[in-house]
Amino acid sequence: MTETKKESSAKAILLPTLVLFLIAGVAALLLGFVNDMTKPVIARRETEETAAAMRAVLAAADSFSEARHAADGTLYYVAYGADGNVCGYVFTTHGNGYGGDITVMTGIDASGAVTGIEFLSIDETPGMGMKAQNEPFRSQFLGKTGRLTASKTAASDTEIQAITGATITSNAVTKAVNDALACFAQIDGEG
């Protein structure tokens, strides 16, 4: 009788294990198939979103071409006007916000002034840090050059007025724009 109990105990363990293994295998195959099917759609959508953001931050541009900074390999875009001449650059940079990494696309004209910023990713506190996406905050960067700082008081030529209650977010966005301005200065110094 002990042998029969061992056999039925082994069956009770092995059969459900085998069924779960088969279910997990089929689910993994289906997920892999769906991932392969959606990969081109996701890539196309990301490309369209990037192109729309580039047009938003540098409206004077007719076309863009990818380039890499020779020294560190940073990817950026060269913007060309209708006349075919370089009218600016677009950089994607990051800052560490309260809710995580903030990715900012910054347009900079040929003279080194910020023409616009767009958020590619931001996950800050609703009602506070997310206010960085609003126009009153974003428009403060327009026309700015050089090194910027976020200030809790009134803004100046080199300051951005921080969002009340969201200083970390304000500093992160300002850092990202500063990184773009620094990249521009390096590229401009090469030419």
CYANA upper distance limits for C-alpha pairs under 8 A (distance plus 0.5 A):
  1 MET  CA      5 LYS  CA      6.91
  2 THR  CA      6 LYS  CA      6.82
  3 GLU  CA      7 GLU  CA      6.80
  4 THR  CA      8 SER  CA      6.67
  5 LYS  CA      9 SER  CA      6.39
  6 LYS  CA     10 ALA  CA      6.56
  7 GLU  CA     11 LYS  CA      6.65
  8 SER  CA     12 ALA  CA      6.51
  9 SER  CA     13 ILE  CA      6.90
 10 ALA  CA     14 LEU  CA      6.41
 11 LYS  CA     15 LEU  CA      6.21
 12 ALA  CA     16 PRO  CA      7.37
 13 ILE  CA     17 THR  CA      6.75
 14 LEU  CA     18 LEU  CA      6.50
 15 LEU  CA     19 VAL  CA      6.74
 16 PRO  CA     20 LEU  CA      6.56
 17 THR  CA     21 PHE  CA      6.59
 18 LEU  CA     22 LEU  CA      6.72
 19 VAL  CA     23 ILE  CA      6.71
 20 LEU  CA     24 ALA  CA      6.57
 21 PHE  CA     25 GLY  CA      6.59
 22 LEU  CA     26 VAL  CA      6.67
 23 ILE  CA     27 ALA  CA      6.63
 24 ALA  CA     28 ALA  CA      6.57
 25 GLY  CA     29 LEU  CA      6.75
 26 VAL  CA     30 LEU  CA      6.70
 27 ALA  CA     31 LEU  CA      6.61
 28 ALA  CA     32 GLY  CA      6.62
 29 LEU  CA     33 PHE  CA      6.68
 30 LEU  CA     34 VAL  CA      6.67
 31 LEU  CA     35 ASN  CA      6.54
 32 GLY  CA     36 ASP  CA      6.72
 33 PHE  CA     37 MET  CA      6.74
 34 VAL  CA     38 THR  CA      6.66
 35 ASN  CA     39 LYS  CA      6.45
 36 ASP  CA     40 PRO  CA      8.38
 37 MET  CA     41 VAL  CA      8.44
 38 THR  CA     42 ILE  CA      6.65
 39 LYS  CA     43 ALA  CA      6.67
 40 PRO  CA     44 ARG  CA      6.58
 41 VAL  CA     45 ARG  CA      6.65
 42 ILE  CA     46 GLU  CA      6.66
 43 ALA  CA     47 THR  CA      6.70
 44 ARG  CA     48 GLU  CA      6.72
 45 ARG  CA     49 GLU  CA      6.63
 46 GLU  CA     50 THR  CA      6.58
 47 THR  CA     51 ALA  CA      6.66
 48 GLU  CA     52 ALA  CA      6.64
 49 GLU  CA     53 ALA  CA      6.63
 50 THR  CA     54 MET  CA      6.64
 51 ALA  CA     55 ARG  CA      6.77
 52 ALA  CA     56 ALA  CA      6.67
 53 ALA  CA     57 VAL  CA      6.74
 53 ALA  CA    105 MET  CA      7.71
 53 ALA  CA    118 GLU  CA      6.74
 54 MET  CA     58 LEU  CA      6.57
 54 MET  CA     59 ALA  CA      8.45
 54 MET  CA     90 VAL  CA      7.16
 54 MET  CA    105 MET  CA      7.96
 54 MET  CA    107 GLY  CA      7.77
 55 ARG  CA     59 ALA  CA      5.65
 55 ARG  CA     61 ALA  CA      7.42
 56 ALA  CA    116 GLY  CA      7.65
 56 ALA  CA    117 ILE  CA      8.44
 56 ALA  CA    118 GLU  CA      7.93
 57 VAL  CA     90 VAL  CA      8.13
 57 VAL  CA    105 MET  CA      7.91
 57 VAL  CA    106 THR  CA      6.71
 57 VAL  CA    107 GLY  CA      5.26
 57 VAL  CA    115 THR  CA      6.39
 57 VAL  CA    116 GLY  CA      4.67
 57 VAL  CA    117 ILE  CA      5.96
 57 VAL  CA    118 GLU  CA      7.09
 58 LEU  CA     79 ALA  CA      8.29
 58 LEU  CA     88 GLY  CA      7.96
 58 LEU  CA     89 TYR  CA      8.42
 58 LEU  CA     90 VAL  CA      7.95
 58 LEU  CA    107 GLY  CA      5.69
 58 LEU  CA    108 ILE  CA      7.70
 58 LEU  CA    109 ASP  CA      8.00
 58 LEU  CA    115 THR  CA      6.37
 58 LEU  CA    116 GLY  CA      7.05
 60 ALA  CA     81 GLY  CA      6.69
 60 ALA  CA     87 CYS  CA      7.67
 61 ALA  CA     79 ALA  CA      5.95
 61 ALA  CA     80 TYR  CA      5.75
 61 ALA  CA     81 GLY  CA      5.13
 61 ALA  CA     82 ALA  CA      7.64
 61 ALA  CA     87 CYS  CA      7.08
 61 ALA  CA     88 GLY  CA      8.19
 62 ASP  CA     79 ALA  CA      7.82
 62 ASP  CA     80 TYR  CA      6.32
 62 ASP  CA     81 GLY  CA      5.53
 62 ASP  CA     82 ALA  CA      6.01
 63 SER  CA     79 ALA  CA      6.40
 63 SER  CA     80 TYR  CA      5.82
 63 SER  CA     81 GLY  CA      7.42
 64 PHE  CA     77 TYR  CA      6.51
 64 PHE  CA     78 VAL  CA      5.98
 64 PHE  CA     79 ALA  CA      5.05
 64 PHE  CA     80 TYR  CA      6.61
 65 SER  CA     77 TYR  CA      5.89
 65 SER  CA     78 VAL  CA      5.81
 65 SER  CA     79 ALA  CA      7.27
 66 GLU  CA     75 LEU  CA      7.54
 66 GLU  CA     76 TYR  CA      6.49
 66 GLU  CA     77 TYR  CA      5.06
 66 GLU  CA     78 VAL  CA      6.91
 67 ALA  CA     75 LEU  CA      6.40
 67 ALA  CA     76 TYR  CA      5.98
 67 ALA  CA     77 TYR  CA      6.22
 67 ALA  CA     78 VAL  CA      7.30
 68 ARG  CA     73 GLY  CA      5.64
 68 ARG  CA     74 THR  CA      5.83
 68 ARG  CA     75 LEU  CA      5.10
 68 ARG  CA     76 TYR  CA      6.63
 69 HIS  CA     73 GLY  CA      5.26
 69 HIS  CA     74 THR  CA      5.59
 69 HIS  CA     75 LEU  CA      7.08
 69 HIS  CA     76 TYR  CA      8.10
 69 HIS  CA    187 ILE  CA      7.66
 70 ALA  CA     74 THR  CA      8.46
 75 LEU  CA     91 PHE  CA      8.01
 75 LEU  CA     92 THR  CA      8.40
 76 TYR  CA     89 TYR  CA      7.66
 76 TYR  CA     90 VAL  CA      6.38
 76 TYR  CA     91 PHE  CA      5.46
 76 TYR  CA     92 THR  CA      7.43
 77 TYR  CA     89 TYR  CA      6.09
 77 TYR  CA     90 VAL  CA      5.52
 77 TYR  CA     91 PHE  CA      7.10
 78 VAL  CA     86 VAL  CA      7.41
 78 VAL  CA     88 GLY  CA      6.80
 78 VAL  CA     89 TYR  CA      5.17
 78 VAL  CA     90 VAL  CA      7.06
 79 ALA  CA     86 VAL  CA      6.22
 79 ALA  CA     87 CYS  CA      6.16
 79 ALA  CA     88 GLY  CA      5.58
 79 ALA  CA     89 TYR  CA      5.82
 79 ALA  CA     90 VAL  CA      7.67
 80 TYR  CA     84 GLY  CA      5.92
 80 TYR  CA     85 ASN  CA      5.83
 80 TYR  CA     86 VAL  CA      4.95
 80 TYR  CA     87 CYS  CA      5.78
 80 TYR  CA     88 GLY  CA      7.58
 81 GLY  CA     85 ASN  CA      6.18
 81 GLY  CA     86 VAL  CA      6.83
 81 GLY  CA     87 CYS  CA      6.08
 86 VAL  CA    110 ALA  CA      7.58
 87 CYS  CA    109 ASP  CA      6.33
 87 CYS  CA    110 ALA  CA      5.76
 88 GLY  CA    107 GLY  CA      7.68
 88 GLY  CA    108 ILE  CA      5.98
 88 GLY  CA    109 ASP  CA      4.41
 88 GLY  CA    110 ALA  CA      4.94
 88 GLY  CA    111 SER  CA      8.38
 89 TYR  CA    107 GLY  CA      6.36
 89 TYR  CA    108 ILE  CA      5.81
 89 TYR  CA    109 ASP  CA      6.82
 89 TYR  CA    110 ALA  CA      7.83
 89 TYR  CA    184 PHE  CA      7.97
 90 VAL  CA    105 MET  CA      7.28
 90 VAL  CA    106 THR  CA      6.09
 90 VAL  CA    107 GLY  CA      5.00
 90 VAL  CA    108 ILE  CA      6.77
 91 PHE  CA    105 MET  CA      6.10
 91 PHE  CA    106 THR  CA      5.81
 91 PHE  CA    107 GLY  CA      7.11
 91 PHE  CA    180 ALA  CA      6.12
 91 PHE  CA    183 CYS  CA      8.37
 92 THR  CA    103 THR  CA      7.35
 92 THR  CA    104 VAL  CA      6.16
 92 THR  CA    105 MET  CA      4.88
 92 THR  CA    106 THR  CA      6.90
 92 THR  CA    180 ALA  CA      7.69
 93 THR  CA    103 THR  CA      6.33
 93 THR  CA    104 VAL  CA      5.96
 93 THR  CA    105 MET  CA      6.96
 93 THR  CA    106 THR  CA      8.32
 93 THR  CA    176 ALA  CA      5.63
 93 THR  CA    177 VAL  CA      7.71
 93 THR  CA    179 ASP  CA      7.01
 93 THR  CA    180 ALA  CA      6.85
 94 HIS  CA    101 ASP  CA      7.06
 94 HIS  CA    102 ILE  CA      5.99
 94 HIS  CA    103 THR  CA      5.06
 94 HIS  CA    104 VAL  CA      6.56
 94 HIS  CA    172 ALA  CA      8.16
 94 HIS  CA    173 VAL  CA      8.23
 94 HIS  CA    175 LYS  CA      8.15
 94 HIS  CA    176 ALA  CA      5.46
 95 GLY  CA    101 ASP  CA      6.37
 95 GLY  CA    102 ILE  CA      5.69
 95 GLY  CA    103 THR  CA      7.18
 95 GLY  CA    104 VAL  CA      8.49
 95 GLY  CA    171 ASN  CA      8.45
 95 GLY  CA    172 ALA  CA      4.81
 95 GLY  CA    173 VAL  CA      6.44
 95 GLY  CA    174 THR  CA      8.45
 95 GLY  CA    175 LYS  CA      6.37
 95 GLY  CA    176 ALA  CA      5.61
 96 ASN  CA    100 GLY  CA      6.21
 96 ASN  CA    101 ASP  CA      5.18
 96 ASN  CA    102 ILE  CA      6.53
 96 ASN  CA    169 THR  CA      8.27
 96 ASN  CA    172 ALA  CA      5.84
 97 GLY  CA    101 ASP  CA      6.25
 97 GLY  CA    102 ILE  CA      6.52
 97 GLY  CA    124 GLU  CA      7.58
 97 GLY  CA    168 ILE  CA      6.23
 97 GLY  CA    169 THR  CA      5.25
 97 GLY  CA    171 ASN  CA      8.24
 97 GLY  CA    172 ALA  CA      5.73
 97 GLY  CA    173 VAL  CA      8.29
 98 TYR  CA    124 GLU  CA      6.66
 98 TYR  CA    125 THR  CA      8.18
 98 TYR  CA    129 GLY  CA      8.27
 98 TYR  CA    168 ILE  CA      6.32
 98 TYR  CA    169 THR  CA      6.48
 99 GLY  CA    122 ILE  CA      8.37
 99 GLY  CA    123 ASP  CA      5.96
 99 GLY  CA    124 GLU  CA      5.13
 99 GLY  CA    125 THR  CA      7.31
100 GLY  CA    122 ILE  CA      8.23
100 GLY  CA    123 ASP  CA      7.19
100 GLY  CA    124 GLU  CA      7.92
101 ASP  CA    121 SER  CA      8.12
101 ASP  CA    122 ILE  CA      7.47
101 ASP  CA    123 ASP  CA      8.34
102 ILE  CA    119 PHE  CA      7.97
102 ILE  CA    120 LEU  CA      8.24
102 ILE  CA    121 SER  CA      6.04
102 ILE  CA    122 ILE  CA      5.31
102 ILE  CA    123 ASP  CA      7.82
102 ILE  CA    172 ALA  CA      7.62
102 ILE  CA    173 VAL  CA      7.65
103 THR  CA    119 PHE  CA      6.45
103 THR  CA    120 LEU  CA      5.78
103 THR  CA    121 SER  CA      5.47
103 THR  CA    122 ILE  CA      7.13
103 THR  CA    176 ALA  CA      8.08
104 VAL  CA    117 ILE  CA      7.11
104 VAL  CA    118 GLU  CA      6.25
104 VAL  CA    119 PHE  CA      5.14
104 VAL  CA    120 LEU  CA      6.24
104 VAL  CA    121 SER  CA      7.72
104 VAL  CA    173 VAL  CA      7.64
104 VAL  CA    176 ALA  CA      6.85
104 VAL  CA    177 VAL  CA      7.90
105 MET  CA    117 ILE  CA      6.08
105 MET  CA    118 GLU  CA      5.67
105 MET  CA    119 PHE  CA      6.72
105 MET  CA    120 LEU  CA      7.23
106 THR  CA    114 VAL  CA      7.53
106 THR  CA    115 THR  CA      8.02
106 THR  CA    116 GLY  CA      6.40
106 THR  CA    117 ILE  CA      5.04
106 THR  CA    118 GLU  CA      7.16
106 THR  CA    177 VAL  CA      6.93
106 THR  CA    180 ALA  CA      7.04
107 GLY  CA    114 VAL  CA      6.27
107 GLY  CA    115 THR  CA      5.65
107 GLY  CA    116 GLY  CA      5.79
107 GLY  CA    117 ILE  CA      6.88
108 ILE  CA    112 GLY  CA      6.17
108 ILE  CA    113 ALA  CA      5.84
108 ILE  CA    114 VAL  CA      4.92
108 ILE  CA    115 THR  CA      5.87
108 ILE  CA    116 GLY  CA      7.97
108 ILE  CA    181 LEU  CA      8.06
108 ILE  CA    184 PHE  CA      8.08
109 ASP  CA    113 ALA  CA      6.04
109 ASP  CA    114 VAL  CA      7.02
109 ASP  CA    115 THR  CA      6.85
112 GLY  CA    145 THR  CA      6.60
112 GLY  CA    181 LEU  CA      7.82
112 GLY  CA    184 PHE  CA      7.47
112 GLY  CA    185 ALA  CA      8.12
113 ALA  CA    142 LEU  CA      7.85
113 ALA  CA    143 GLY  CA      5.33
113 ALA  CA    144 LYS  CA      5.85
113 ALA  CA    145 THR  CA      5.46
114 VAL  CA    141 PHE  CA      6.86
114 VAL  CA    142 LEU  CA      5.67
114 VAL  CA    143 GLY  CA      5.47
114 VAL  CA    144 LYS  CA      5.96
114 VAL  CA    145 THR  CA      7.09
114 VAL  CA    181 LEU  CA      8.48
115 THR  CA    141 PHE  CA      8.38
115 THR  CA    142 LEU  CA      5.83
115 THR  CA    143 GLY  CA      6.68
116 GLY  CA    138 ARG  CA      8.13
116 GLY  CA    139 SER  CA      7.90
116 GLY  CA    141 PHE  CA      7.52
116 GLY  CA    142 LEU  CA      6.33
117 ILE  CA    138 ARG  CA      7.09
117 ILE  CA    141 PHE  CA      8.14
118 GLU  CA    133 GLN  CA      8.41
119 PHE  CA    133 GLN  CA      7.59
122 ILE  CA    130 MET  CA      8.03
123 ASP  CA    130 MET  CA      7.75
124 GLU  CA    128 MET  CA      8.05
124 GLU  CA    129 GLY  CA      5.41
124 GLU  CA    130 MET  CA      5.81
124 GLU  CA    169 THR  CA      7.87
125 THR  CA    129 GLY  CA      5.53
125 THR  CA    130 MET  CA      6.44
126 PRO  CA    130 MET  CA      5.82
126 PRO  CA    131 LYS  CA      8.23
127 GLY  CA    131 LYS  CA      6.84
128 MET  CA    163 ILE  CA      8.02
128 MET  CA    164 THR  CA      8.08
128 MET  CA    165 GLY  CA      6.83
128 MET  CA    166 ALA  CA      6.29
129 GLY  CA    163 ILE  CA      7.92
129 GLY  CA    165 GLY  CA      8.20
129 GLY  CA    166 ALA  CA      5.56
129 GLY  CA    169 THR  CA      6.11
129 GLY  CA    170 SER  CA      8.21
130 MET  CA    134 ASN  CA      8.35
131 LYS  CA    137 PHE  CA      7.93
131 LYS  CA    163 ILE  CA      7.84
132 ALA  CA    137 PHE  CA      6.20
132 ALA  CA    138 ARG  CA      7.12
132 ALA  CA    163 ILE  CA      7.80
132 ALA  CA    169 THR  CA      7.90
132 ALA  CA    170 SER  CA      7.60
133 GLN  CA    137 PHE  CA      7.71
133 GLN  CA    138 ARG  CA      7.13
134 ASN  CA    138 ARG  CA      6.88
135 GLU  CA    139 SER  CA      6.09
136 PRO  CA    140 GLN  CA      7.32
137 PHE  CA    141 PHE  CA      8.40
137 PHE  CA    161 GLN  CA      8.17
137 PHE  CA    162 ALA  CA      8.46
137 PHE  CA    163 ILE  CA      7.91
138 ARG  CA    142 LEU  CA      8.25
140 GLN  CA    160 ILE  CA      6.66
140 GLN  CA    161 GLN  CA      8.27
141 PHE  CA    160 ILE  CA      7.60
144 LYS  CA    148 LEU  CA      8.42
144 LYS  CA    157 ASP  CA      7.46
144 LYS  CA    158 THR  CA      7.61
145 THR  CA    158 THR  CA      8.12
145 THR  CA    181 LEU  CA      7.71
146 GLY  CA    158 THR  CA      7.85
146 GLY  CA    178 ASN  CA      8.20
146 GLY  CA    181 LEU  CA      7.24
147 ARG  CA    158 THR  CA      7.10
147 ARG  CA    178 ASN  CA      6.47
147 ARG  CA    181 LEU  CA      8.08
148 LEU  CA    158 THR  CA      5.31
148 LEU  CA    159 GLU  CA      5.88
148 LEU  CA    160 ILE  CA      7.54
148 LEU  CA    174 THR  CA      7.16
148 LEU  CA    178 ASN  CA      6.87
149 THR  CA    158 THR  CA      6.94
149 THR  CA    159 GLU  CA      5.32
149 THR  CA    160 ILE  CA      6.61
149 THR  CA    171 ASN  CA      7.89
149 THR  CA    174 THR  CA      6.98
150 ALA  CA    159 GLU  CA      6.03
150 ALA  CA    160 ILE  CA      5.17
150 ALA  CA    161 GLN  CA      6.20
150 ALA  CA    162 ALA  CA      5.84
150 ALA  CA    167 THR  CA      8.30
150 ALA  CA    170 SER  CA      6.80
150 ALA  CA    171 ASN  CA      6.23
150 ALA  CA    174 THR  CA      6.99
151 SER  CA    155 ALA  CA      7.00
151 SER  CA    159 GLU  CA      6.58
151 SER  CA    160 ILE  CA      6.40
151 SER  CA    161 GLN  CA      5.47
151 SER  CA    162 ALA  CA      5.92
152 LYS  CA    161 GLN  CA      6.38
152 LYS  CA    162 ALA  CA      5.81
152 LYS  CA    163 ILE  CA      8.22
152 LYS  CA    164 THR  CA      7.97
152 LYS  CA    167 THR  CA      8.28
153 THR  CA    161 GLN  CA      6.81
153 THR  CA    162 ALA  CA      8.26
154 ALA  CA    160 ILE  CA      8.46
154 ALA  CA    161 GLN  CA      6.32
155 ALA  CA    159 GLU  CA      5.35
155 ALA  CA    160 ILE  CA      5.57
155 ALA  CA    161 GLN  CA      5.37
156 SER  CA    160 ILE  CA      7.57
160 ILE  CA    174 THR  CA      8.14
162 ALA  CA    166 ALA  CA      7.59
162 ALA  CA    167 THR  CA      6.24
162 ALA  CA    170 SER  CA      5.74
162 ALA  CA    171 ASN  CA      8.07
163 ILE  CA    167 THR  CA      6.63
163 ILE  CA    169 THR  CA      8.45
163 ILE  CA    170 SER  CA      6.71
166 ALA  CA    170 SER  CA      6.74
167 THR  CA    171 ASN  CA      6.51
168 ILE  CA    172 ALA  CA      6.62
169 THR  CA    173 VAL  CA      6.74
170 SER  CA    174 THR  CA      6.63
171 ASN  CA    175 LYS  CA      6.48
172 ALA  CA    176 ALA  CA      6.78
173 VAL  CA    177 VAL  CA      6.80
174 THR  CA    178 ASN  CA      6.53
175 LYS  CA    179 ASP  CA      6.61
176 ALA  CA    180 ALA  CA      6.92
177 VAL  CA    181 LEU  CA      6.73
178 ASN  CA    182 ALA  CA      6.58
179 ASP  CA    183 CYS  CA      6.70
180 ALA  CA    184 PHE  CA      6.72
181 LEU  CA    185 ALA  CA      6.72
182 ALA  CA    186 GLN  CA      6.85
183 CYS  CA    187 ILE  CA      6.74
184 PHE  CA    188 ASP  CA      6.31
185 ALA  CA    189 GLY  CA      6.46
186 GLN  CA    190 GLU  CA      6.93
187 ILE  CA    191 GLY  CA      7.20
